[in-house]
Amino acid sequence: MRWMIIAAAFMAGSAQAQPVLHAVGLESQYANVMSQIGGPYVQVSAIESDPNSDPHEFELSPDVARLFAGADVIVANGLGYDSWADKMLGNAHGIVISAQTVLKLPDSTANPHLWYDPATMPAVAHAVAAAFAAKDPAHAAEYAANERAFDASLQPWVAALAQVKQKYAGTPVAVTEPVADYMLEAAGLKIATPFSLQAAIMNGTDPAPQDVSAQQALLGSGGVKMFVYNQQVTDALTVSFLATAKTGKIPVLGVYELMPAGAKDYQNWMESETAELARDLAR
């Protein structure tokens, strides 16, 4: 499985500025937010960044180990989503931030795809700004200002979700996995797919036959108005669901677990998916 490790110095603002910190985001969306907070003073690396690969099949490499060893700040998702890094996080010399911990979520939380929750990234950004300031007090004011700008930049996404909720609250939708469930719930939509089926697909286990039948019935009878499909990780079962949805002319929204190549930044990614969600529901 091919994985990309992307490291970039963000030099916006001052041409003379040089990175003074090194930071690592285990997933590309967290790395992107870190880069927005750190600006020209932080060099950020993303470990899992290939939207065409299965995040659950990630394998460690010496390059990844070196990034961890040199990181001043590391952001992980938690909830077992990136458990491959647990040992390294325990031995890291830098500040480790977990979205799970920041949000005070118990280990029993069923859905680990926290970045689709509108409450997640503001909390992560706040923790990141504080960590950068602790490591680099000279630029604390810049980190705080970047955090405020980031929070403001999320408002169009929050407003778009509110508009969908106002128009379509309670509309039933089907999904393959709980990847975008937090976003769908924030938009007021009703997820009709049994969570036991979502969890089985997410974890790569055999789903109960009655759950599969229930999902096919939802898609085949028009019992849902939309099908949200994890296009990053597929198998024969999810492909069959997609075929049923297309046969029934049910609009399909493809979502990703990592930032897709065309996304300018995290907030652009979320806004784009929400805009497509609204368009499909309007159909």
C-alpha positions as CSV (number, residue, x, y, z in Angstrom):
1,M,0.0,0.0,0.0
2,R,1.5,3.3,-1.1
3,W,1.4,6.1,1.5
4,M,2.6,9.7,1.0
5,I,4.4,11.7,3.7
6,I,4.0,15.4,2.9
7,A,6.1,18.0,4.6
8,A,5.8,21.7,3.7
9,A,7.0,25.0,5.2
10,F,4.2,27.5,5.0
11,M,5.8,30.9,4.3
12,A,2.8,33.2,4.1
13,G,3.2,36.5,5.7
14,S,6.9,37.3,5.8
15,A,9.4,36.2,3.2
16,Q,12.2,36.3,5.9
17,A,10.3,34.1,8.4
18,Q,11.8,30.7,9.0
19,P,10.1,27.7,10.6
20,V,11.1,27.3,14.3
21,L,8.9,24.3,15.1
22,H,8.2,21.0,13.5
23,A,4.7,19.5,13.8
24,V,3.0,16.3,12.7
25,G,-0.6,15.6,11.9
26,L,-1.4,11.9,11.8
27,E,-4.1,12.6,9.2
28,S,-3.9,15.2,6.5
29,Q,-6.9,17.2,7.8
30,Y,-5.3,17.7,11.1
31,A,-2.0,18.6,9.5
32,N,-3.8,21.2,7.3
33,V,-5.3,22.8,10.4
34,M,-2.0,22.9,12.1
35,S,-0.4,24.6,9.1
36,Q,-3.1,27.3,9.2
37,I,-2.4,27.9,12.9
38,G,1.4,27.8,12.6
39,G,1.8,29.9,9.5
40,P,5.4,30.6,8.5
41,Y,6.8,29.5,11.9
42,V,5.9,25.9,11.8
43,Q,6.9,23.1,9.4
44,V,4.0,20.6,9.2
45,S,4.1,17.0,8.0
46,A,1.1,14.8,7.3
47,I,1.5,11.1,7.8
48,E,-1.7,9.6,6.3
49,S,-2.5,11.8,3.2
50,D,-3.4,9.5,0.3
51,P,-7.2,9.7,-0.3
52,N,-7.0,6.7,-2.6
53,S,-5.8,4.3,0.1
54,D,-7.4,2.5,3.1
55,P,-6.4,4.4,6.3
56,H,-6.9,1.1,8.2
57,E,-4.1,-0.5,6.4
58,F,-1.3,2.0,7.3
59,E,2.1,0.5,8.0
60,L,4.9,2.2,9.9
61,S,8.2,3.0,8.2
62,P,11.6,4.5,9.3
63,D,10.6,7.8,7.7
64,V,7.5,8.0,9.9
65,A,9.6,7.2,13.0
66,R,12.0,10.0,12.2
67,L,9.1,12.5,11.8
68,F,7.8,11.5,15.3
69,A,11.3,11.8,16.8
70,G,11.7,15.4,15.5
71,A,8.2,16.7,16.2
72,D,7.5,19.5,18.7
73,V,3.7,19.0,18.4
74,I,1.7,16.0,17.2
75,V,-2.0,15.8,16.6
76,A,-3.8,12.4,16.5
77,N,-7.5,11.6,16.1
78,G,-7.8,9.0,18.9
79,L,-10.6,6.5,19.4
80,G,-8.5,3.8,17.9
81,Y,-8.6,5.3,14.5
82,D,-4.8,5.8,14.4
83,S,-3.9,3.2,17.1
84,W,-0.8,2.3,15.0
85,A,0.9,5.3,16.5
86,D,0.0,4.7,20.1
87,K,3.5,3.4,21.1
88,M,5.3,6.3,19.3
89,L,2.9,8.8,20.9
90,G,3.7,7.4,24.3
91,N,7.4,7.9,23.7
92,A,7.2,11.3,21.8
93,H,9.2,14.2,23.3
94,G,6.8,16.7,21.8
95,I,3.4,17.8,22.9
96,V,0.8,15.2,21.9
97,I,-2.8,16.4,21.1
98,S,-5.6,14.0,20.6
99,A,-8.9,15.1,19.2
100,Q,-10.6,12.5,21.4
101,T,-9.0,13.9,24.5
102,V,-9.6,17.6,23.6
103,L,-13.3,16.7,23.1
104,K,-13.4,14.6,26.3
105,L,-14.8,11.6,24.5
106,P,-14.8,8.2,26.2
107,D,-13.2,5.2,24.5
108,S,-16.6,3.8,24.0
109,T,-17.5,6.5,21.4
110,A,-18.7,4.5,18.5
111,N,-17.8,6.8,15.6
112,P,-14.1,7.8,15.3
113,H,-14.5,10.1,12.3
114,L,-14.3,13.3,14.5
115,W,-13.3,15.8,11.8
116,Y,-16.8,15.7,10.3
117,D,-18.1,17.1,13.6
118,P,-18.2,21.0,13.4
119,A,-17.2,21.1,17.0
120,T,-13.9,19.2,16.5
121,M,-11.5,21.5,14.6
122,P,-12.2,24.7,16.7
123,A,-11.2,22.7,19.8
124,V,-8.2,21.1,18.1
125,A,-7.1,24.5,16.7
126,H,-7.3,26.0,20.2
127,A,-5.1,23.2,21.6
128,V,-2.7,23.5,18.8
129,A,-2.3,27.3,19.2
130,A,-1.6,26.8,22.9
131,A,1.0,24.1,22.2
132,F,2.8,26.2,19.6
133,A,2.8,29.1,22.0
134,A,4.2,26.9,24.7
135,K,7.0,25.8,22.4
136,D,7.6,29.1,20.8
137,P,6.4,32.0,23.1
138,A,8.0,34.6,20.8
139,H,5.2,34.1,18.3
140,A,2.3,33.3,20.6
141,A,0.3,36.4,19.4
142,E,0.6,35.2,15.8
143,Y,-0.6,31.7,16.7
144,A,-3.6,33.2,18.6
145,A,-4.5,35.5,15.7
146,N,-4.3,32.6,13.3
147,E,-6.6,30.6,15.5
148,R,-9.2,33.4,15.5
149,A,-9.0,33.6,11.7
150,F,-9.4,29.9,11.4
151,D,-12.5,29.9,13.6
152,A,-14.0,32.7,11.5
153,S,-13.3,30.8,8.3
154,L,-15.4,27.9,9.5
155,Q,-18.6,30.0,9.8
156,P,-19.6,29.5,6.1
157,W,-19.6,25.8,6.7
158,V,-21.6,26.1,9.9
159,A,-24.1,28.4,8.2
160,A,-24.4,26.0,5.2
161,L,-25.2,23.1,7.6
162,A,-27.8,25.2,9.3
163,Q,-29.5,26.0,6.0
164,V,-29.7,22.3,5.1
165,K,-31.2,21.6,8.5
166,Q,-33.8,24.3,8.1
167,K,-34.9,22.9,4.8
168,Y,-34.5,19.2,5.2
169,A,-34.5,18.3,8.9
170,G,-35.6,14.7,9.4
171,T,-35.0,13.6,5.8
172,P,-33.9,10.0,5.8
173,V,-30.5,9.1,4.2
174,A,-28.5,5.8,3.9
175,V,-24.8,5.4,4.4
176,T,-22.1,2.7,4.1
177,E,-20.0,3.7,7.1
178,P,-20.3,6.3,9.8
179,V,-17.6,8.4,8.0
180,A,-19.8,11.6,7.6
181,D,-22.4,10.8,10.2
182,Y,-21.5,13.7,12.4
183,M,-21.9,16.1,9.5
184,L,-25.2,14.5,8.5
185,E,-26.5,14.8,12.1
186,A,-25.4,18.4,12.3
187,A,-27.5,19.0,9.1
188,G,-30.5,17.5,10.9
189,L,-30.8,14.4,8.6
190,K,-32.0,11.0,9.8
191,I,-29.6,8.2,9.2
192,A,-31.7,5.2,8.4
193,T,-28.9,2.6,7.9
194,P,-28.6,0.4,11.0
195,F,-25.4,1.4,12.9
196,S,-24.6,-2.3,13.3
197,L,-24.2,-2.4,9.6
198,Q,-22.1,0.7,9.5
199,A,-19.8,-0.6,12.2
200,A,-19.4,-3.9,10.5
201,I,-18.3,-2.3,7.2
202,M,-16.1,0.2,9.0
203,N,-14.3,-2.6,11.0
204,G,-14.1,-5.1,8.1
205,T,-16.3,-7.7,9.8
206,D,-19.2,-9.7,8.3
207,P,-22.5,-7.8,8.7
208,A,-25.7,-9.4,9.8
209,P,-27.8,-10.7,6.9
210,Q,-30.8,-8.8,8.2
211,D,-28.9,-5.6,8.2
212,V,-27.8,-6.1,4.6
213,S,-31.4,-6.8,3.7
214,A,-32.6,-3.7,5.5
215,Q,-30.1,-1.5,3.7
216,Q,-31.0,-3.0,0.3
217,A,-34.7,-2.4,1.0
218,L,-34.0,1.2,1.9
219,L,-32.2,1.8,-1.3
220,G,-34.4,-0.2,-3.5
221,S,-37.7,1.1,-2.3
222,G,-36.9,4.8,-2.2
223,G,-37.1,4.8,1.6
224,V,-34.2,7.2,1.7
225,K,-33.6,10.4,-0.3
226,M,-29.8,10.1,-0.5
227,F,-27.0,7.6,-0.2
228,V,-23.7,8.7,1.4
229,Y,-20.9,6.5,0.2
230,N,-17.4,6.2,1.5
231,Q,-15.5,6.2,-1.8
232,Q,-12.1,5.9,-0.2
233,V,-12.7,2.4,1.1
234,T,-14.9,0.0,-0.9
235,D,-15.7,-3.7,-1.1
236,A,-18.1,-5.9,-3.0
237,L,-20.9,-5.2,-0.5
238,T,-20.7,-1.4,-0.7
239,V,-20.4,-1.5,-4.4
240,S,-23.6,-3.5,-4.5
241,F,-25.3,-0.8,-2.4
242,L,-24.1,1.8,-4.7
243,A,-25.5,-0.1,-7.7
244,T,-28.9,-0.4,-6.0
245,A,-28.9,3.3,-5.2
246,K,-28.1,4.2,-8.8
247,T,-30.8,1.8,-10.1
248,G,-33.3,3.5,-7.9
249,K,-32.0,7.0,-9.0
250,I,-31.2,7.9,-5.4
251,P,-28.6,10.8,-5.3
252,V,-25.2,9.6,-4.2
253,L,-22.7,11.7,-2.2
254,G,-19.2,10.3,-2.2
255,V,-17.1,11.2,0.9
256,Y,-13.5,10.7,2.0
257,E,-11.7,9.9,5.2
258,L,-8.7,12.0,4.3
259,M,-8.6,15.3,2.5
260,P,-9.1,14.8,-1.3
261,A,-6.6,16.1,-3.7
262,G,-8.8,18.9,-4.9
263,A,-9.5,20.4,-1.5
264,K,-7.7,23.8,-0.9
265,D,-7.9,23.3,2.9
266,Y,-10.0,21.6,5.6
267,Q,-12.8,24.1,5.5
268,N,-13.0,24.1,1.7
269,W,-13.4,20.3,1.9
270,M,-16.2,20.5,4.4
271,E,-18.0,23.3,2.5
272,S,-17.8,21.4,-0.8
273,E,-19.3,18.3,0.6
274,T,-22.1,20.2,2.3
275,A,-22.8,22.1,-0.9
276,E,-23.1,18.8,-2.8
277,L,-25.3,17.5,0.0
278,A,-27.6,20.4,-0.4
279,R,-27.7,20.0,-4.2
280,D,-28.5,16.3,-4.0
281,L,-31.3,16.9,-1.4
282,A,-32.8,19.5,-3.6
283,R,-33.1,17.0,-6.4
